[in-house]
């Protein structure tokens, strides 16, 4: 099984179009977990408190089994599902797309809504740069100060990422390492150095 996936490089915001007076403001976010989704949705509810609908879809994970399509009051299947299908068409994952609608007085009908929300996802994805990412695991390492150099060099060598550094009587690093390289990375230190290494997630 592969440990890589395609997603969008960075958030895309405020891609706007109008349809029969209704205004659609569209957003796409790279996400890593459901907490990210909650954070972004809360931001958009705060940013657009008077909008009629905040319709969205997301997919999380390589297998695509963790997904949701939400119509937020639009007729069932007319908003979230067209957005979700565009994520599938782009063959990406770990992405959230939200279309915020301000109703303009003219009803679009279900076919019109499906078309509008499909277009909402298309226009925001057209602005996105698609990149390859790898599934990573986070580990916590505790070691002596004189071992900091060797840790940093090996993190660099394994294309890892130091997320957090904490210095007390010892060094404590939180490190993100590609899942397929994790065993090799840990083995490098187990063999030569007495360090405390713990997998966080």
Rosetta constraint file for C-alpha pairs under 8 A:
AtomPair CA 3 CA 62 HARMONIC 7.96 0.50
AtomPair CA 3 CA 134 HARMONIC 5.57 0.50
AtomPair CA 3 CA 135 HARMONIC 5.36 0.50
AtomPair CA 3 CA 179 HARMONIC 7.10 0.50
AtomPair CA 3 CA 180 HARMONIC 6.90 0.50
AtomPair CA 4 CA 62 HARMONIC 7.84 0.50
AtomPair CA 4 CA 132 HARMONIC 6.56 0.50
AtomPair CA 4 CA 133 HARMONIC 5.48 0.50
AtomPair CA 4 CA 134 HARMONIC 4.23 0.50
AtomPair CA 4 CA 135 HARMONIC 6.12 0.50
AtomPair CA 5 CA 62 HARMONIC 6.34 0.50
AtomPair CA 5 CA 92 HARMONIC 7.17 0.50
AtomPair CA 5 CA 93 HARMONIC 7.00 0.50
AtomPair CA 5 CA 132 HARMONIC 5.59 0.50
AtomPair CA 5 CA 133 HARMONIC 5.41 0.50
AtomPair CA 5 CA 134 HARMONIC 6.26 0.50
AtomPair CA 5 CA 135 HARMONIC 7.78 0.50
AtomPair CA 6 CA 91 HARMONIC 7.14 0.50
AtomPair CA 6 CA 92 HARMONIC 4.87 0.50
AtomPair CA 6 CA 93 HARMONIC 6.24 0.50
AtomPair CA 6 CA 130 HARMONIC 6.49 0.50
AtomPair CA 6 CA 131 HARMONIC 5.56 0.50
AtomPair CA 6 CA 132 HARMONIC 4.57 0.50
AtomPair CA 6 CA 133 HARMONIC 6.14 0.50
AtomPair CA 7 CA 30 HARMONIC 6.67 0.50
AtomPair CA 7 CA 92 HARMONIC 4.93 0.50
AtomPair CA 7 CA 93 HARMONIC 5.40 0.50
AtomPair CA 7 CA 94 HARMONIC 6.12 0.50
AtomPair CA 7 CA 95 HARMONIC 6.49 0.50
AtomPair CA 7 CA 130 HARMONIC 5.54 0.50
AtomPair CA 7 CA 131 HARMONIC 5.61 0.50
AtomPair CA 7 CA 132 HARMONIC 6.46 0.50
AtomPair CA 7 CA 133 HARMONIC 7.07 0.50
AtomPair CA 8 CA 29 HARMONIC 7.33 0.50
AtomPair CA 8 CA 30 HARMONIC 5.67 0.50
AtomPair CA 8 CA 92 HARMONIC 7.62 0.50
AtomPair CA 8 CA 95 HARMONIC 7.01 0.50
AtomPair CA 8 CA 128 HARMONIC 5.97 0.50
AtomPair CA 8 CA 129 HARMONIC 5.62 0.50
AtomPair CA 8 CA 130 HARMONIC 4.55 0.50
AtomPair CA 8 CA 131 HARMONIC 5.89 0.50
AtomPair CA 9 CA 30 HARMONIC 6.83 0.50
AtomPair CA 9 CA 128 HARMONIC 7.05 0.50
AtomPair CA 9 CA 129 HARMONIC 5.57 0.50
AtomPair CA 9 CA 130 HARMONIC 5.92 0.50
AtomPair CA 9 CA 131 HARMONIC 5.72 0.50
AtomPair CA 10 CA 29 HARMONIC 6.54 0.50
AtomPair CA 10 CA 30 HARMONIC 6.11 0.50
AtomPair CA 10 CA 128 HARMONIC 7.44 0.50
AtomPair CA 10 CA 129 HARMONIC 7.63 0.50
AtomPair CA 11 CA 27 HARMONIC 7.39 0.50
AtomPair CA 11 CA 28 HARMONIC 5.59 0.50
AtomPair CA 11 CA 29 HARMONIC 4.39 0.50
AtomPair CA 11 CA 30 HARMONIC 6.29 0.50
AtomPair CA 11 CA 128 HARMONIC 7.91 0.50
AtomPair CA 12 CA 27 HARMONIC 5.52 0.50
AtomPair CA 12 CA 28 HARMONIC 5.08 0.50
AtomPair CA 12 CA 29 HARMONIC 6.50 0.50
AtomPair CA 12 CA 124 HARMONIC 6.73 0.50
AtomPair CA 12 CA 127 HARMONIC 6.98 0.50
AtomPair CA 12 CA 128 HARMONIC 6.53 0.50
AtomPair CA 13 CA 26 HARMONIC 6.44 0.50
AtomPair CA 13 CA 27 HARMONIC 4.63 0.50
AtomPair CA 13 CA 28 HARMONIC 6.67 0.50
AtomPair CA 13 CA 124 HARMONIC 7.88 0.50
AtomPair CA 14 CA 25 HARMONIC 5.49 0.50
AtomPair CA 14 CA 26 HARMONIC 5.54 0.50
AtomPair CA 14 CA 27 HARMONIC 6.16 0.50
AtomPair CA 15 CA 25 HARMONIC 5.64 0.50
AtomPair CA 15 CA 26 HARMONIC 4.97 0.50
AtomPair CA 15 CA 27 HARMONIC 6.75 0.50
AtomPair CA 15 CA 123 HARMONIC 7.16 0.50
AtomPair CA 15 CA 124 HARMONIC 6.06 0.50
AtomPair CA 16 CA 23 HARMONIC 7.09 0.50
AtomPair CA 16 CA 24 HARMONIC 5.63 0.50
AtomPair CA 16 CA 25 HARMONIC 4.55 0.50
AtomPair CA 16 CA 26 HARMONIC 6.17 0.50
AtomPair CA 17 CA 23 HARMONIC 6.06 0.50
AtomPair CA 17 CA 24 HARMONIC 5.52 0.50
AtomPair CA 17 CA 25 HARMONIC 6.89 0.50
AtomPair CA 17 CA 120 HARMONIC 7.91 0.50
AtomPair CA 18 CA 22 HARMONIC 5.50 0.50
AtomPair CA 18 CA 23 HARMONIC 4.52 0.50
AtomPair CA 18 CA 24 HARMONIC 6.06 0.50
AtomPair CA 19 CA 23 HARMONIC 6.59 0.50
AtomPair CA 19 CA 24 HARMONIC 7.89 0.50
AtomPair CA 19 CA 116 HARMONIC 7.35 0.50
AtomPair CA 20 CA 104 HARMONIC 6.91 0.50
AtomPair CA 20 CA 106 HARMONIC 6.21 0.50
AtomPair CA 20 CA 108 HARMONIC 7.45 0.50
AtomPair CA 21 CA 103 HARMONIC 7.25 0.50
AtomPair CA 21 CA 104 HARMONIC 4.25 0.50
AtomPair CA 21 CA 105 HARMONIC 6.76 0.50
AtomPair CA 21 CA 106 HARMONIC 6.78 0.50
AtomPair CA 22 CA 101 HARMONIC 6.79 0.50
AtomPair CA 22 CA 102 HARMONIC 5.58 0.50
AtomPair CA 22 CA 103 HARMONIC 4.62 0.50
AtomPair CA 22 CA 104 HARMONIC 3.92 0.50
AtomPair CA 22 CA 105 HARMONIC 7.21 0.50
AtomPair CA 22 CA 106 HARMONIC 7.50 0.50
AtomPair CA 23 CA 101 HARMONIC 5.66 0.50
AtomPair CA 23 CA 102 HARMONIC 5.11 0.50
AtomPair CA 23 CA 103 HARMONIC 6.71 0.50
AtomPair CA 23 CA 104 HARMONIC 6.92 0.50
AtomPair CA 24 CA 99 HARMONIC 6.17 0.50
AtomPair CA 24 CA 100 HARMONIC 5.51 0.50
AtomPair CA 24 CA 101 HARMONIC 4.60 0.50
AtomPair CA 24 CA 102 HARMONIC 6.54 0.50
AtomPair CA 24 CA 120 HARMONIC 7.20 0.50
AtomPair CA 25 CA 99 HARMONIC 5.70 0.50
AtomPair CA 25 CA 100 HARMONIC 5.03 0.50
AtomPair CA 25 CA 101 HARMONIC 6.51 0.50
AtomPair CA 25 CA 120 HARMONIC 7.99 0.50
AtomPair CA 26 CA 97 HARMONIC 7.45 0.50
AtomPair CA 26 CA 98 HARMONIC 5.79 0.50
AtomPair CA 26 CA 99 HARMONIC 4.46 0.50
AtomPair CA 26 CA 100 HARMONIC 6.19 0.50
AtomPair CA 26 CA 120 HARMONIC 6.20 0.50
AtomPair CA 26 CA 121 HARMONIC 7.40 0.50
AtomPair CA 26 CA 124 HARMONIC 6.27 0.50
AtomPair CA 27 CA 97 HARMONIC 5.64 0.50
AtomPair CA 27 CA 98 HARMONIC 5.15 0.50
AtomPair CA 27 CA 99 HARMONIC 6.40 0.50
AtomPair CA 27 CA 124 HARMONIC 6.39 0.50
AtomPair CA 28 CA 95 HARMONIC 6.96 0.50
AtomPair CA 28 CA 96 HARMONIC 5.58 0.50
AtomPair CA 28 CA 97 HARMONIC 4.34 0.50
AtomPair CA 28 CA 98 HARMONIC 6.39 0.50
AtomPair CA 28 CA 124 HARMONIC 6.50 0.50
AtomPair CA 28 CA 125 HARMONIC 7.29 0.50
AtomPair CA 29 CA 95 HARMONIC 5.65 0.50
AtomPair CA 29 CA 96 HARMONIC 5.16 0.50
AtomPair CA 29 CA 97 HARMONIC 6.49 0.50
AtomPair CA 30 CA 94 HARMONIC 5.86 0.50
AtomPair CA 30 CA 95 HARMONIC 4.62 0.50
AtomPair CA 30 CA 96 HARMONIC 6.50 0.50
AtomPair CA 31 CA 36 HARMONIC 5.78 0.50
AtomPair CA 31 CA 37 HARMONIC 6.94 0.50
AtomPair CA 31 CA 60 HARMONIC 7.62 0.50
AtomPair CA 31 CA 94 HARMONIC 5.04 0.50
AtomPair CA 31 CA 95 HARMONIC 5.38 0.50
AtomPair CA 31 CA 96 HARMONIC 6.71 0.50
AtomPair CA 32 CA 36 HARMONIC 6.64 0.50
AtomPair CA 32 CA 60 HARMONIC 7.22 0.50
AtomPair CA 32 CA 94 HARMONIC 5.99 0.50
AtomPair CA 33 CA 37 HARMONIC 7.05 0.50
AtomPair CA 33 CA 60 HARMONIC 7.07 0.50
AtomPair CA 33 CA 94 HARMONIC 7.88 0.50
AtomPair CA 34 CA 38 HARMONIC 6.37 0.50
AtomPair CA 35 CA 39 HARMONIC 6.20 0.50
AtomPair CA 36 CA 40 HARMONIC 6.22 0.50
AtomPair CA 37 CA 41 HARMONIC 6.06 0.50
AtomPair CA 37 CA 96 HARMONIC 7.00 0.50
AtomPair CA 38 CA 42 HARMONIC 6.08 0.50
AtomPair CA 39 CA 43 HARMONIC 6.31 0.50
AtomPair CA 40 CA 44 HARMONIC 6.31 0.50
AtomPair CA 41 CA 45 HARMONIC 6.17 0.50
AtomPair CA 42 CA 46 HARMONIC 6.17 0.50
AtomPair CA 43 CA 47 HARMONIC 6.05 0.50
AtomPair CA 44 CA 48 HARMONIC 5.82 0.50
AtomPair CA 44 CA 49 HARMONIC 7.94 0.50
AtomPair CA 45 CA 49 HARMONIC 5.29 0.50
AtomPair CA 45 CA 54 HARMONIC 7.67 0.50
AtomPair CA 48 CA 100 HARMONIC 7.74 0.50
AtomPair CA 50 CA 102 HARMONIC 7.81 0.50
AtomPair CA 51 CA 100 HARMONIC 6.60 0.50
AtomPair CA 51 CA 101 HARMONIC 5.86 0.50
AtomPair CA 51 CA 102 HARMONIC 4.90 0.50
AtomPair CA 51 CA 103 HARMONIC 7.66 0.50
AtomPair CA 52 CA 100 HARMONIC 7.71 0.50
AtomPair CA 52 CA 101 HARMONIC 5.82 0.50
AtomPair CA 52 CA 102 HARMONIC 5.37 0.50
AtomPair CA 52 CA 103 HARMONIC 6.20 0.50
AtomPair CA 53 CA 71 HARMONIC 7.98 0.50
AtomPair CA 53 CA 72 HARMONIC 5.73 0.50
AtomPair CA 53 CA 73 HARMONIC 6.69 0.50
AtomPair CA 53 CA 74 HARMONIC 7.35 0.50
AtomPair CA 53 CA 99 HARMONIC 7.95 0.50
AtomPair CA 53 CA 100 HARMONIC 5.74 0.50
AtomPair CA 53 CA 101 HARMONIC 5.15 0.50
AtomPair CA 53 CA 102 HARMONIC 7.07 0.50
AtomPair CA 54 CA 71 HARMONIC 7.81 0.50
AtomPair CA 54 CA 72 HARMONIC 5.99 0.50
AtomPair CA 54 CA 98 HARMONIC 6.60 0.50
AtomPair CA 54 CA 99 HARMONIC 5.89 0.50
AtomPair CA 54 CA 100 HARMONIC 4.53 0.50
AtomPair CA 54 CA 101 HARMONIC 6.50 0.50
AtomPair CA 55 CA 70 HARMONIC 5.67 0.50
AtomPair CA 55 CA 71 HARMONIC 5.10 0.50
AtomPair CA 55 CA 72 HARMONIC 5.35 0.50
AtomPair CA 55 CA 79 HARMONIC 6.20 0.50
AtomPair CA 55 CA 80 HARMONIC 5.81 0.50
AtomPair CA 55 CA 98 HARMONIC 5.67 0.50
AtomPair CA 55 CA 99 HARMONIC 5.29 0.50
AtomPair CA 55 CA 100 HARMONIC 6.34 0.50
AtomPair CA 55 CA 101 HARMONIC 7.91 0.50
AtomPair CA 56 CA 69 HARMONIC 6.00 0.50
AtomPair CA 56 CA 70 HARMONIC 5.35 0.50
AtomPair CA 56 CA 71 HARMONIC 6.97 0.50
AtomPair CA 56 CA 79 HARMONIC 7.52 0.50
AtomPair CA 56 CA 80 HARMONIC 5.24 0.50
AtomPair CA 56 CA 83 HARMONIC 6.80 0.50
AtomPair CA 56 CA 84 HARMONIC 7.89 0.50
AtomPair CA 56 CA 96 HARMONIC 7.15 0.50
AtomPair CA 56 CA 97 HARMONIC 5.52 0.50
AtomPair CA 56 CA 98 HARMONIC 4.23 0.50
AtomPair CA 56 CA 99 HARMONIC 6.16 0.50
AtomPair CA 57 CA 67 HARMONIC 7.29 0.50
AtomPair CA 57 CA 68 HARMONIC 5.43 0.50
AtomPair CA 57 CA 69 HARMONIC 4.25 0.50
AtomPair CA 57 CA 70 HARMONIC 6.11 0.50
AtomPair CA 57 CA 80 HARMONIC 5.42 0.50
AtomPair CA 57 CA 81 HARMONIC 7.24 0.50
AtomPair CA 57 CA 83 HARMONIC 5.94 0.50
AtomPair CA 57 CA 84 HARMONIC 5.14 0.50
AtomPair CA 57 CA 96 HARMONIC 5.93 0.50
AtomPair CA 57 CA 97 HARMONIC 5.62 0.50
AtomPair CA 57 CA 98 HARMONIC 6.76 0.50
AtomPair CA 58 CA 67 HARMONIC 5.40 0.50
AtomPair CA 58 CA 68 HARMONIC 5.59 0.50
AtomPair CA 58 CA 69 HARMONIC 6.77 0.50
AtomPair CA 58 CA 84 HARMONIC 6.63 0.50
AtomPair CA 58 CA 87 HARMONIC 7.80 0.50
AtomPair CA 58 CA 93 HARMONIC 7.90 0.50
AtomPair CA 58 CA 94 HARMONIC 7.25 0.50
AtomPair CA 58 CA 95 HARMONIC 5.58 0.50
AtomPair CA 58 CA 96 HARMONIC 4.32 0.50
AtomPair CA 58 CA 97 HARMONIC 6.34 0.50
AtomPair CA 59 CA 64 HARMONIC 6.03 0.50
AtomPair CA 59 CA 65 HARMONIC 7.63 0.50
AtomPair CA 59 CA 66 HARMONIC 5.87 0.50
AtomPair CA 59 CA 67 HARMONIC 4.30 0.50
AtomPair CA 59 CA 68 HARMONIC 6.86 0.50
AtomPair CA 59 CA 84 HARMONIC 7.86 0.50
AtomPair CA 59 CA 87 HARMONIC 7.73 0.50
AtomPair CA 59 CA 93 HARMONIC 5.30 0.50
AtomPair CA 59 CA 94 HARMONIC 5.49 0.50
AtomPair CA 59 CA 95 HARMONIC 5.83 0.50
AtomPair CA 59 CA 96 HARMONIC 6.90 0.50
AtomPair CA 60 CA 64 HARMONIC 6.15 0.50
AtomPair CA 60 CA 65 HARMONIC 7.45 0.50
AtomPair CA 60 CA 66 HARMONIC 5.24 0.50
AtomPair CA 60 CA 67 HARMONIC 6.14 0.50
AtomPair CA 60 CA 93 HARMONIC 5.69 0.50
AtomPair CA 60 CA 94 HARMONIC 4.35 0.50
AtomPair CA 60 CA 95 HARMONIC 6.83 0.50
AtomPair CA 61 CA 65 HARMONIC 7.22 0.50
AtomPair CA 61 CA 66 HARMONIC 6.58 0.50
AtomPair CA 61 CA 93 HARMONIC 6.40 0.50
AtomPair CA 61 CA 94 HARMONIC 6.11 0.50
AtomPair CA 62 CA 93 HARMONIC 6.79 0.50
AtomPair CA 64 CA 93 HARMONIC 7.02 0.50
AtomPair CA 68 CA 80 HARMONIC 7.95 0.50
AtomPair CA 68 CA 84 HARMONIC 7.75 0.50
AtomPair CA 69 CA 79 HARMONIC 7.95 0.50
AtomPair CA 69 CA 80 HARMONIC 4.23 0.50
AtomPair CA 69 CA 81 HARMONIC 5.45 0.50
AtomPair CA 69 CA 83 HARMONIC 7.57 0.50
AtomPair CA 69 CA 84 HARMONIC 6.13 0.50
AtomPair CA 70 CA 79 HARMONIC 7.20 0.50
AtomPair CA 70 CA 80 HARMONIC 4.59 0.50
AtomPair CA 70 CA 81 HARMONIC 7.49 0.50
AtomPair CA 71 CA 75 HARMONIC 6.97 0.50
AtomPair CA 71 CA 76 HARMONIC 6.36 0.50
AtomPair CA 71 CA 77 HARMONIC 6.75 0.50
AtomPair CA 71 CA 78 HARMONIC 6.84 0.50
AtomPair CA 71 CA 79 HARMONIC 5.03 0.50
AtomPair CA 71 CA 80 HARMONIC 4.83 0.50
AtomPair CA 71 CA 81 HARMONIC 7.79 0.50
AtomPair CA 74 CA 78 HARMONIC 6.59 0.50
AtomPair CA 74 CA 79 HARMONIC 6.62 0.50
AtomPair CA 75 CA 79 HARMONIC 7.67 0.50
AtomPair CA 75 CA 110 HARMONIC 6.99 0.50
AtomPair CA 77 CA 81 HARMONIC 5.42 0.50
AtomPair CA 77 CA 82 HARMONIC 7.58 0.50
AtomPair CA 77 CA 114 HARMONIC 7.96 0.50
AtomPair CA 78 CA 82 HARMONIC 6.76 0.50
AtomPair CA 78 CA 110 HARMONIC 5.98 0.50
AtomPair CA 78 CA 111 HARMONIC 7.62 0.50
AtomPair CA 78 CA 113 HARMONIC 5.74 0.50
AtomPair CA 78 CA 114 HARMONIC 4.79 0.50
AtomPair CA 78 CA 117 HARMONIC 7.62 0.50
AtomPair CA 79 CA 83 HARMONIC 6.53 0.50
AtomPair CA 79 CA 113 HARMONIC 6.59 0.50
AtomPair CA 79 CA 114 HARMONIC 5.95 0.50
AtomPair CA 79 CA 117 HARMONIC 5.42 0.50
AtomPair CA 79 CA 118 HARMONIC 7.72 0.50
AtomPair CA 80 CA 84 HARMONIC 6.09 0.50
AtomPair CA 80 CA 117 HARMONIC 7.67 0.50
AtomPair CA 81 CA 85 HARMONIC 6.07 0.50
AtomPair CA 82 CA 86 HARMONIC 6.47 0.50
AtomPair CA 82 CA 114 HARMONIC 6.01 0.50
AtomPair CA 82 CA 115 HARMONIC 7.80 0.50
AtomPair CA 82 CA 117 HARMONIC 5.98 0.50
AtomPair CA 82 CA 118 HARMONIC 4.80 0.50
AtomPair CA 82 CA 121 HARMONIC 7.95 0.50
AtomPair CA 83 CA 87 HARMONIC 6.65 0.50
AtomPair CA 83 CA 97 HARMONIC 7.07 0.50
AtomPair CA 83 CA 117 HARMONIC 6.05 0.50
AtomPair CA 83 CA 118 HARMONIC 5.42 0.50
AtomPair CA 83 CA 120 HARMONIC 7.43 0.50
AtomPair CA 83 CA 121 HARMONIC 5.35 0.50
AtomPair CA 84 CA 88 HARMONIC 6.44 0.50
AtomPair CA 85 CA 89 HARMONIC 6.11 0.50
AtomPair CA 85 CA 118 HARMONIC 7.92 0.50
AtomPair CA 86 CA 90 HARMONIC 6.18 0.50
AtomPair CA 86 CA 118 HARMONIC 6.72 0.50
AtomPair CA 86 CA 121 HARMONIC 6.22 0.50
AtomPair CA 86 CA 122 HARMONIC 6.64 0.50
AtomPair CA 87 CA 91 HARMONIC 6.45 0.50
AtomPair CA 87 CA 92 HARMONIC 6.13 0.50
AtomPair CA 87 CA 93 HARMONIC 7.36 0.50
AtomPair CA 87 CA 95 HARMONIC 7.85 0.50
AtomPair CA 87 CA 121 HARMONIC 7.71 0.50
AtomPair CA 88 CA 92 HARMONIC 6.58 0.50
AtomPair CA 92 CA 130 HARMONIC 7.98 0.50
AtomPair CA 97 CA 121 HARMONIC 6.73 0.50
AtomPair CA 98 CA 121 HARMONIC 7.97 0.50
AtomPair CA 99 CA 117 HARMONIC 7.19 0.50
AtomPair CA 99 CA 120 HARMONIC 6.45 0.50
AtomPair CA 99 CA 121 HARMONIC 7.64 0.50
AtomPair CA 108 CA 112 HARMONIC 4.80 0.50
AtomPair CA 108 CA 113 HARMONIC 5.74 0.50
AtomPair CA 109 CA 113 HARMONIC 6.09 0.50
AtomPair CA 110 CA 114 HARMONIC 6.13 0.50
AtomPair CA 111 CA 115 HARMONIC 6.22 0.50
AtomPair CA 112 CA 116 HARMONIC 6.09 0.50
AtomPair CA 113 CA 117 HARMONIC 6.07 0.50
AtomPair CA 114 CA 118 HARMONIC 6.01 0.50
AtomPair CA 115 CA 119 HARMONIC 6.12 0.50
AtomPair CA 116 CA 120 HARMONIC 6.10 0.50
AtomPair CA 117 CA 121 HARMONIC 6.41 0.50
AtomPair CA 118 CA 122 HARMONIC 6.30 0.50
AtomPair CA 119 CA 123 HARMONIC 6.06 0.50
AtomPair CA 120 CA 124 HARMONIC 6.42 0.50
AtomPair CA 121 CA 125 HARMONIC 6.10 0.50
AtomPair CA 122 CA 126 HARMONIC 6.11 0.50
AtomPair CA 123 CA 127 HARMONIC 6.80 0.50
AtomPair CA 124 CA 128 HARMONIC 6.79 0.50
AtomPair CA 134 CA 178 HARMONIC 6.16 0.50
AtomPair CA 134 CA 179 HARMONIC 7.73 0.50
AtomPair CA 135 CA 178 HARMONIC 5.90 0.50
AtomPair CA 135 CA 179 HARMONIC 5.82 0.50
AtomPair CA 136 CA 176 HARMONIC 6.04 0.50
AtomPair CA 136 CA 177 HARMONIC 5.26 0.50
AtomPair CA 136 CA 178 HARMONIC 4.22 0.50
AtomPair CA 136 CA 179 HARMONIC 4.79 0.50
AtomPair CA 137 CA 176 HARMONIC 5.60 0.50
AtomPair CA 137 CA 177 HARMONIC 5.49 0.50
AtomPair CA 137 CA 178 HARMONIC 6.32 0.50
AtomPair CA 137 CA 179 HARMONIC 5.57 0.50
AtomPair CA 137 CA 182 HARMONIC 7.45 0.50
AtomPair CA 137 CA 199 HARMONIC 7.26 0.50
AtomPair CA 137 CA 200 HARMONIC 7.45 0.50
AtomPair CA 137 CA 201 HARMONIC 5.67 0.50
AtomPair CA 138 CA 174 HARMONIC 6.73 0.50
AtomPair CA 138 CA 175 HARMONIC 5.49 0.50
AtomPair CA 138 CA 176 HARMONIC 4.42 0.50
AtomPair CA 138 CA 177 HARMONIC 6.38 0.50
AtomPair CA 138 CA 199 HARMONIC 6.09 0.50
AtomPair CA 138 CA 200 HARMONIC 5.44 0.50
AtomPair CA 138 CA 201 HARMONIC 5.49 0.50
AtomPair CA 139 CA 174 HARMONIC 5.72 0.50
AtomPair CA 139 CA 175 HARMONIC 5.32 0.50
AtomPair CA 139 CA 176 HARMONIC 6.46 0.50
AtomPair CA 139 CA 177 HARMONIC 7.72 0.50
AtomPair CA 139 CA 197 HARMONIC 6.79 0.50
AtomPair CA 139 CA 198 HARMONIC 5.46 0.50
AtomPair CA 139 CA 199 HARMONIC 4.27 0.50
AtomPair CA 139 CA 200 HARMONIC 5.23 0.50
AtomPair CA 139 CA 201 HARMONIC 7.30 0.50
AtomPair CA 140 CA 172 HARMONIC 6.89 0.50
AtomPair CA 140 CA 173 HARMONIC 5.72 0.50
AtomPair CA 140 CA 174 HARMONIC 4.58 0.50
AtomPair CA 140 CA 175 HARMONIC 6.34 0.50
AtomPair CA 140 CA 196 HARMONIC 7.93 0.50
AtomPair CA 140 CA 197 HARMONIC 5.72 0.50
AtomPair CA 140 CA 198 HARMONIC 5.14 0.50
AtomPair CA 140 CA 199 HARMONIC 6.36 0.50
AtomPair CA 140 CA 200 HARMONIC 6.73 0.50
AtomPair CA 141 CA 171 HARMONIC 7.91 0.50
AtomPair CA 141 CA 172 HARMONIC 5.59 0.50
AtomPair CA 141 CA 173 HARMONIC 5.28 0.50
AtomPair CA 141 CA 174 HARMONIC 6.52 0.50
AtomPair CA 141 CA 175 HARMONIC 7.68 0.50
AtomPair CA 141 CA 195 HARMONIC 6.94 0.50
AtomPair CA 141 CA 196 HARMONIC 5.62 0.50
AtomPair CA 141 CA 197 HARMONIC 4.60 0.50
AtomPair CA 141 CA 198 HARMONIC 6.56 0.50
AtomPair CA 142 CA 170 HARMONIC 6.64 0.50
AtomPair CA 142 CA 171 HARMONIC 5.60 0.50
AtomPair CA 142 CA 172 HARMONIC 4.52 0.50
AtomPair CA 142 CA 173 HARMONIC 6.66 0.50
AtomPair CA 142 CA 195 HARMONIC 5.99 0.50
AtomPair CA 142 CA 196 HARMONIC 5.06 0.50
AtomPair CA 142 CA 197 HARMONIC 6.62 0.50
AtomPair CA 143 CA 147 HARMONIC 6.50 0.50
AtomPair CA 143 CA 148 HARMONIC 7.47 0.50
AtomPair CA 143 CA 170 HARMONIC 5.85 0.50
AtomPair CA 143 CA 171 HARMONIC 5.39 0.50
AtomPair CA 143 CA 172 HARMONIC 6.70 0.50
AtomPair CA 143 CA 194 HARMONIC 7.74 0.50
AtomPair CA 143 CA 195 HARMONIC 5.24 0.50
AtomPair CA 143 CA 196 HARMONIC 6.70 0.50
AtomPair CA 144 CA 148 HARMONIC 7.06 0.50
AtomPair CA 144 CA 170 HARMONIC 5.22 0.50
AtomPair CA 144 CA 171 HARMONIC 6.01 0.50
AtomPair CA 145 CA 170 HARMONIC 6.20 0.50
AtomPair CA 145 CA 171 HARMONIC 6.01 0.50
AtomPair CA 147 CA 151 HARMONIC 6.36 0.50
AtomPair CA 148 CA 152 HARMONIC 6.19 0.50
AtomPair CA 148 CA 171 HARMONIC 7.41 0.50
AtomPair CA 149 CA 153 HARMONIC 6.12 0.50
AtomPair CA 150 CA 154 HARMONIC 6.16 0.50
AtomPair CA 151 CA 155 HARMONIC 6.14 0.50
AtomPair CA 152 CA 156 HARMONIC 6.18 0.50
AtomPair CA 153 CA 157 HARMONIC 6.11 0.50
AtomPair CA 154 CA 158 HARMONIC 6.12 0.50
AtomPair CA 154 CA 185 HARMONIC 7.75 0.50
AtomPair CA 155 CA 159 HARMONIC 6.23 0.50
AtomPair CA 155 CA 160 HARMONIC 4.87 0.50
AtomPair CA 155 CA 161 HARMONIC 6.74 0.50
AtomPair CA 155 CA 162 HARMONIC 7.52 0.50
AtomPair CA 155 CA 175 HARMONIC 7.92 0.50
AtomPair CA 155 CA 177 HARMONIC 7.84 0.50
AtomPair CA 156 CA 160 HARMONIC 5.80 0.50
AtomPair CA 156 CA 161 HARMONIC 7.48 0.50
AtomPair CA 158 CA 177 HARMONIC 7.47 0.50
AtomPair CA 158 CA 181 HARMONIC 7.22 0.50
AtomPair CA 158 CA 185 HARMONIC 7.24 0.50
AtomPair CA 159 CA 177 HARMONIC 7.29 0.50
AtomPair CA 159 CA 178 HARMONIC 7.72 0.50
AtomPair CA 160 CA 175 HARMONIC 6.92 0.50
AtomPair CA 160 CA 176 HARMONIC 5.64 0.50
AtomPair CA 160 CA 177 HARMONIC 4.67 0.50
AtomPair CA 160 CA 178 HARMONIC 6.81 0.50
AtomPair CA 161 CA 175 HARMONIC 5.65 0.50
AtomPair CA 161 CA 176 HARMONIC 5.06 0.50
AtomPair CA 161 CA 177 HARMONIC 6.64 0.50
AtomPair CA 162 CA 173 HARMONIC 6.79 0.50
AtomPair CA 162 CA 174 HARMONIC 6.02 0.50
AtomPair CA 162 CA 175 HARMONIC 4.43 0.50
AtomPair CA 162 CA 176 HARMONIC 6.32 0.50
AtomPair CA 163 CA 173 HARMONIC 7.47 0.50
AtomPair CA 163 CA 174 HARMONIC 5.43 0.50
AtomPair CA 163 CA 175 HARMONIC 5.48 0.50
AtomPair CA 163 CA 176 HARMONIC 6.76 0.50
AtomPair CA 164 CA 173 HARMONIC 5.59 0.50
AtomPair CA 164 CA 174 HARMONIC 4.98 0.50
AtomPair CA 164 CA 175 HARMONIC 7.13 0.50
AtomPair CA 165 CA 171 HARMONIC 7.28 0.50
AtomPair CA 165 CA 172 HARMONIC 5.92 0.50
AtomPair CA 165 CA 173 HARMONIC 4.64 0.50
AtomPair CA 165 CA 174 HARMONIC 6.61 0.50
AtomPair CA 166 CA 171 HARMONIC 5.90 0.50
AtomPair CA 166 CA 172 HARMONIC 4.92 0.50
AtomPair CA 166 CA 173 HARMONIC 6.22 0.50
AtomPair CA 167 CA 171 HARMONIC 4.77 0.50
AtomPair CA 167 CA 172 HARMONIC 6.26 0.50
AtomPair CA 168 CA 172 HARMONIC 7.99 0.50
AtomPair CA 177 CA 181 HARMONIC 6.87 0.50
AtomPair CA 177 CA 182 HARMONIC 6.08 0.50
AtomPair CA 178 CA 182 HARMONIC 6.28 0.50
AtomPair CA 181 CA 185 HARMONIC 6.11 0.50
AtomPair CA 182 CA 186 HARMONIC 6.21 0.50
AtomPair CA 183 CA 187 HARMONIC 6.01 0.50
AtomPair CA 184 CA 188 HARMONIC 6.34 0.50
AtomPair CA 185 CA 189 HARMONIC 7.16 0.50
AtomPair CA 186 CA 190 HARMONIC 6.17 0.50
AtomPair CA 186 CA 197 HARMONIC 7.57 0.50
AtomPair CA 187 CA 191 HARMONIC 6.01 0.50
AtomPair CA 188 CA 192 HARMONIC 6.95 0.50
AtomPair CA 189 CA 193 HARMONIC 5.24 0.50
AtomPair CA 189 CA 194 HARMONIC 7.44 0.50
AtomPair CA 189 CA 195 HARMONIC 7.11 0.50
AtomPair CA 190 CA 194 HARMONIC 6.80 0.50
AtomPair CA 190 CA 195 HARMONIC 7.32 0.50
